[in-house]
Amino acid sequence: MEFFKKIIYWNKLDSNTQKKILLRPVSKDNKIKKIVQDIIEEVKKIGDEALKKYTFIFDKYKINQFQVLEKKIFDASNSISQELKDAILVAKKNITSFHQAQIPYKIDLETQIGVRCQQIHLPLNSIGIYIPGGTAPLFSTVLMLAIPAKIAGCKEIVLCSPPPISNEVLYTAHICGVKKIFQIGGAQAVAALAFGTQTISKVDKIFGPGNAYVTEAKLQVSSLFGGPAIDMLAGPSELLVIADHLANPDFIAADLLSQAEHGVSSQVILLTPSEDLAQRVIISVNEQLKKIPRLQELLMSLKNSAIIVAKNVLQCVQISNKYAPEHLIIQTESPRKILDHIFNASSVFLGPWSPESVGDYASGTNHVLPTYGKSTTHSALGLSDFQKRILIQELSSKGLIELSNTVQILSSSEKLEGHKNAVKVRIDFLKEKI
């Protein structure tokens, strides 16, 4: 049985159809907005009691102790294999190296004689990390969030995840230096991090992916007065592959399926000028599908997906830039030459030996990425997301004298006489002193 057999010929489509092909799957549920709103209000009002209530309703878990005890965190390392621990440590080393390289330089210069300007970076005081639960707990996301937070110097890191938290998540949090771990999930966890409860501290910014309820909660709390900042509103995972006739169809098929298995709303697209390659990728996809679990999820995801034959590689690049993918794989004869023409993508993988999986886990780059075409204006998560910039200026009396006329003219032209006066009183003082 063939599960995936559709090829789209780009230049045979009118512009409206082309736009439809590149649309992301949309899942609208107006009930979610109201449910989340009610959860947030209740957590704000009664705190921990609301957390207990919603944990029982959504997770079927009766909980009295939210914070995970240190002994349980420490014991988690004895419950997972040494092989897995070693793999996590390799990933940790690479992610640390890449994010340490992002430590910004200080700016300290004289823009003119006697006018000193600086820019310094300070860590966010407190952050919240949300780690989804479910059948596949994302301990890799703990690495992606806790490591840059530590390098940035964040003083307090609070991690929330639905109960029971897996040993893998606990171990990873432990080796990343996260001490405050709470077994609470969903919109209620986001509300707790946003406004605080009797046991969970309010944080300045919330990071991490989640389901539709978590995403909606992040949107709502960040919109409220006094609410926290958030990293981004990440949608379903997506992958676009640009490949020419020299590409390996089995590699491409495997990459498409690796992203399609993230969930039923995921989307994968192949762009190629080679009809022969497109046909061979379809054959390989259908063969590999027989060997991969989560078949029903994959089939739903593939319904959102497309294999597109374009005129040439240049047109593939143009289509890709319109789509602005979360993940972009380039498997062409000279992928770095193609890279020079890529303007919109969150994370790029070059050549046949760079599967998207390495970025998800252990190459060192961050896997928290903008989706839904947001790579046109937004960037992958990095060290700067855990810091804030502060600007400093210091003028000598000579510097102020030299700059005073300019400032007085500009402020007067904007009819802001108070600004002008703040300079003038100092200049008058200096004149009298002289």
C-alpha positions in Angstrom: 0.0 0.0 0.0 1.4 3.4 -0.9 0.9 6.0 1.8 2.5 9.0 0.1 2.4 9.4 -3.7 1.5 13.0 -4.6 3.9 15.1 -6.7 3.1 18.8 -7.3 4.4 20.5 -10.4 4.9 24.1 -9.2 4.9 25.8 -12.6 1.6 24.2 -13.5 -0.2 25.9 -10.6 -1.7 29.4 -10.6 -0.5 31.8 -7.9 -3.4 31.2 -5.6 -2.9 27.5 -5.6 0.8 28.0 -5.0 0.0 30.0 -1.9 -2.4 27.3 -0.6 0.3 24.6 -1.0 2.6 26.6 1.3 -0.1 27.2 4.0 0.6 25.7 7.4 -2.1 23.4 8.9 -4.3 25.4 11.3 -6.1 24.1 14.3 -8.6 26.5 15.8 -10.4 25.7 19.0 -12.2 28.7 20.6 -12.9 26.7 23.7 -9.2 26.6 24.6 -9.0 30.3 24.9 -11.8 30.4 27.5 -10.6 27.4 29.4 -7.1 28.8 29.7 -8.4 32.2 30.8 -10.4 30.6 33.6 -7.3 28.5 34.7 -5.1 31.6 34.8 -7.7 33.6 36.9 -8.1 30.7 39.3 -4.3 30.2 39.8 -4.0 34.0 40.4 -6.7 33.9 43.0 -6.1 30.7 45.0 -2.6 29.6 43.9 -1.6 26.1 45.0 -5.2 24.9 45.5 -5.9 25.6 41.8 -2.8 23.8 40.8 -3.9 20.7 42.8 -7.4 20.9 41.2 -6.2 21.1 37.6 -3.4 18.6 38.0 -6.1 16.1 39.1 -8.5 17.1 36.3 -5.9 17.0 33.4 -3.2 14.7 34.6 -5.3 12.4 36.8 -2.7 12.9 39.5 -3.4 13.7 43.1 -0.5 15.8 44.4 0.4 17.3 47.7 4.1 18.0 47.2 4.8 20.1 44.1 8.5 20.5 44.4 10.6 17.4 43.6 12.8 16.5 46.6 16.6 16.7 46.2 17.0 13.0 46.9 14.6 12.0 44.1 16.5 14.3 41.7 19.8 12.7 42.8 18.5 9.2 42.6 17.2 9.7 39.1 20.8 9.2 37.8 20.7 5.6 39.1 17.5 4.8 37.1 18.8 5.5 33.6 21.5 3.7 31.7 25.1 4.8 31.6 24.9 4.8 27.8 22.1 7.4 27.9 24.0 9.5 30.5 27.1 9.5 28.4 25.1 10.6 25.3 23.4 13.4 27.3 26.8 14.6 28.5 28.2 14.7 24.9 25.2 16.8 23.9 25.7 19.0 27.0 29.3 19.7 26.0 28.5 20.6 22.5 25.5 22.9 23.4 27.7 24.5 26.1 30.5 25.2 23.6 28.2 26.8 21.0 26.3 29.0 23.5 29.5 30.1 25.3 30.7 31.4 21.9 27.7 33.7 22.0 28.9 35.7 25.0 28.7 39.3 23.7 31.6 41.7 23.7 31.2 44.8 25.8 31.0 48.1 23.9 32.9 51.0 25.5 33.8 53.9 23.3 34.0 57.7 22.9 31.6 58.8 20.2 33.3 62.1 20.4 35.8 63.6 22.8 34.4 63.6 26.4 31.3 61.5 25.5 31.7 57.9 26.7 29.0 55.3 25.7 28.8 51.8 26.8 26.6 48.7 26.3 26.6 45.9 28.9 24.7 42.7 29.1 23.1 41.5 32.4 21.3 38.2 33.0 17.5 38.0 33.6 17.0 37.6 37.3 14.6 34.6 37.1 13.3 32.4 34.4 10.8 29.6 34.1 11.4 26.5 32.0 8.4 24.4 30.8 9.1 20.8 29.7 6.2 18.9 28.2 5.4 15.4 29.6 3.7 12.6 27.7 5.0 9.4 26.2 8.2 11.1 25.0 9.5 13.6 27.7 11.7 16.2 26.1 14.8 16.0 28.2 16.7 17.4 25.3 14.8 20.7 25.7 16.1 20.9 29.3 19.6 21.1 27.8 18.5 23.7 25.2 17.0 26.0 27.9 19.0 25.4 31.1 22.5 25.6 29.5 22.2 29.1 28.0 20.4 30.3 31.1 23.3 29.2 33.2 25.9 30.7 30.9 24.0 33.9 30.8 24.1 34.0 34.6 20.3 33.8 35.4 20.1 33.7 39.2 17.0 31.6 39.5 15.8 28.8 37.2 12.4 27.2 37.9 11.5 24.1 35.9 7.9 22.8 35.6 6.8 19.6 34.0 3.7 17.4 34.3 3.7 14.6 36.9 5.3 12.2 37.1 8.5 13.8 35.8 10.7 11.2 34.1 14.1 10.3 35.4 15.6 11.5 32.2 14.3 15.0 32.7 15.4 15.0 36.4 18.9 13.8 35.6 19.3 16.3 32.8 18.1 19.1 35.0 20.5 18.0 37.8 23.6 18.0 35.6 22.5 21.5 34.2 22.4 22.9 37.7 18.6 23.3 38.0 17.6 22.9 41.6 13.9 24.1 41.7 11.8 21.5 39.9 8.0 21.3 40.2 5.8 18.6 39.1 3.1 20.7 37.5 2.1 21.0 33.9 -0.3 22.6 31.4 -1.7 26.1 31.4 -1.8 26.0 35.2 2.1 25.7 35.3 2.4 28.7 33.0 0.1 30.7 35.2 2.0 29.7 38.3 5.3 30.8 36.8 3.7 34.0 35.5 2.2 35.2 38.8 3.5 33.0 41.5 1.7 30.8 44.1 2.4 29.9 47.7 5.2 27.5 46.6 6.2 28.6 43.1 8.0 31.9 42.6 7.0 34.3 39.9 9.5 34.5 37.1 10.5 37.3 34.7 10.4 35.2 31.5 8.9 31.8 30.5 10.6 29.4 28.1 9.7 26.1 26.5 7.3 24.4 24.2 3.9 22.8 24.9 0.5 21.8 23.6 -2.2 24.2 22.5 -3.2 24.9 26.2 0.4 25.8 27.1 0.9 28.0 24.0 -2.4 29.8 24.6 -1.4 30.3 28.3 1.9 31.8 27.3 0.1 34.2 24.9 -2.4 35.3 27.5 0.0 35.8 30.5 2.5 37.7 28.4 -0.4 40.0 27.3 -1.5 40.8 30.8 -0.3 43.9 32.8 2.5 42.7 35.0 2.8 39.4 33.2 6.1 37.9 32.2 7.9 37.9 28.9 8.0 34.7 26.9 10.5 33.2 24.5 8.2 32.6 21.5 4.9 31.1 20.4 6.1 27.9 18.7 3.7 26.1 16.4 3.9 22.5 15.0 7.3 21.4 13.7 8.2 21.8 10.1 10.9 20.8 7.6 11.7 21.9 4.1 14.3 20.1 2.0 16.0 21.5 -1.1 17.6 18.7 -3.2 19.0 18.3 -6.6 19.4 15.1 -8.8 22.6 14.1 -6.9 20.9 13.8 -3.5 20.3 10.5 -1.8 16.6 9.7 -1.9 16.8 7.5 1.2 18.4 10.3 3.2 15.7 12.7 2.2 12.9 10.3 3.0 14.3 9.6 6.4 14.6 13.3 7.1 11.0 14.0 6.0 9.7 11.2 8.3 11.9 12.3 11.2 10.1 15.6 11.4 6.6 14.3 10.4 6.6 12.1 13.5 6.6 15.1 15.8 2.8 15.3 15.6 -0.3 15.3 13.3 0.1 19.0 12.6 3.7 18.8 11.5 4.5 19.6 7.9 7.3 18.5 5.6 8.1 19.7 2.1 10.6 18.5 -0.5 11.6 21.0 -3.2 13.5 19.6 -6.2 14.0 20.3 -9.9 14.4 16.6 -10.5 11.2 14.6 -11.1 13.3 11.4 -11.0 14.5 12.2 -7.5 10.9 13.1 -6.4 9.7 9.7 -7.6 12.6 7.9 -5.8 11.9 9.8 -2.6 8.2 8.7 -2.7 9.2 5.1 -3.1 11.7 5.4 -0.2 9.1 7.2 2.1 6.6 4.4 1.5 9.2 1.7 2.3 10.5 3.4 5.4 7.0 4.1 6.7 6.5 0.3 7.1 9.4 0.2 9.7 8.5 3.3 11.8 6.1 3.4 14.8 3.5 6.1 15.2 2.1 5.3 11.7 -1.2 7.1 12.2 0.5 10.3 13.3 2.8 10.1 10.4 0.0 9.6 7.9 -1.9 12.6 9.3 1.3 14.7 9.1 2.0 13.6 5.5 -1.5 14.9 4.5 -0.3 18.4 5.3 2.9 17.8 3.3 4.1 18.0 -0.3 6.7 17.0 -2.8 7.2 19.8 -5.2 9.0 19.7 -8.6 10.3 23.2 -9.6 12.0 24.5 -12.7 15.5 24.7 -11.1 17.3 25.0 -7.8 17.0 28.8 -7.9 13.3 28.5 -8.0 13.4 26.0 -5.1 15.3 28.7 -3.1 12.8 31.3 -4.0 9.9 29.1 -2.8 11.8 28.2 0.4 12.3 31.9 1.2 8.6 32.5 0.8 7.8 29.6 3.1 10.5 30.6 5.7 10.9 27.1 7.3 11.7 26.2 10.8 14.2 23.6 9.6 15.9 23.8 6.2 18.0 20.9 4.7 20.0 21.6 1.6 21.2 18.5 -0.2 22.7 19.8 -3.4 26.0 19.6 -5.2 27.3 22.8 -3.6 25.1 23.6 -0.5 27.2 26.5 0.7 26.6 28.3 -2.6 22.9 27.8 -2.1 23.2 29.1 1.5 24.3 32.6 0.1 20.8 33.0 -1.3 18.8 31.8 1.8 17.2 34.7 3.6 14.4 33.1 5.7 15.1 30.0 7.7 15.4 29.2 11.5 18.0 26.4 11.4 19.9 25.2 8.2 21.5 21.8 7.6 24.0 21.6 4.8 25.0 18.5 2.8 24.1 14.8 3.0 25.7 14.2 6.4 23.7 16.7 8.3 20.3 15.3 9.3 18.0 17.6 11.2 18.1 15.1 14.1 21.6 16.3 15.1 20.3 19.9 15.6 17.5 18.5 17.7 19.9 16.8 20.1 23.6 17.2 20.0 25.4 19.3 17.3 25.4 22.3 19.7 22.9 24.6 18.1 19.6 25.3 19.8 16.4 23.5 18.8 14.0 26.1 20.1 13.1 27.8 16.8 10.5 30.1 15.3 7.8 28.3 13.2 4.9 29.4 11.0 7.1 31.6 8.8 8.3 33.7 11.8 11.9 33.1 10.7 11.4 36.2 8.4 11.8 38.3 11.5 12.7 36.1 14.5 15.7 34.0 15.4 16.5 30.7 17.0 16.8 30.8 20.8 20.2 31.9 22.0 22.1 33.4 24.9 20.8 36.9 24.2 17.2 35.7 25.1 18.4 35.1 28.7 20.0 38.6 29.0 19.1 42.2 28.7 21.2 45.1 27.3 21.9 48.2 29.4 23.1 51.4 27.8 25.5 53.7 29.8 26.7 57.2 29.0 29.1 59.4 30.8 30.1 62.9 29.7 33.0 65.1 30.9 32.3 68.8 31.3 34.2 69.3 28.1 32.2 66.7 26.4 28.9 68.3 27.4 30.1 71.7 26.3 31.0 70.3 22.9 27.6 68.4 22.5 25.3 71.0 24.2 24.5 73.1 21.1 23.5 70.1 19.1 21.2 68.8 21.9 19.6 72.2 22.5 18.9 72.7 18.8 17.4 69.2 18.4 15.2 69.3 21.6 14.0 72.9 20.8 13.0 71.8 17.3 10.9 69.0 18.9 9.4 71.7 21.2 10.7 69.8 24.3 12.0 72.8 26.2 12.6 70.8 29.4 15.1 68.7 27.6 16.9 71.8 26.4 16.8 73.3 29.8 18.5 70.2 31.4 21.5 70.9 29.2 21.3 74.7 29.5 21.5 74.9 33.3 24.6 72.8 33.3 26.3 74.9 30.6 25.3 78.1 32.5 26.9 76.6 35.6 30.1 75.8 33.8 30.3 79.3 32.2 29.9 80.9 35.7 32.6 78.6 37.1 35.0 79.5 34.2 
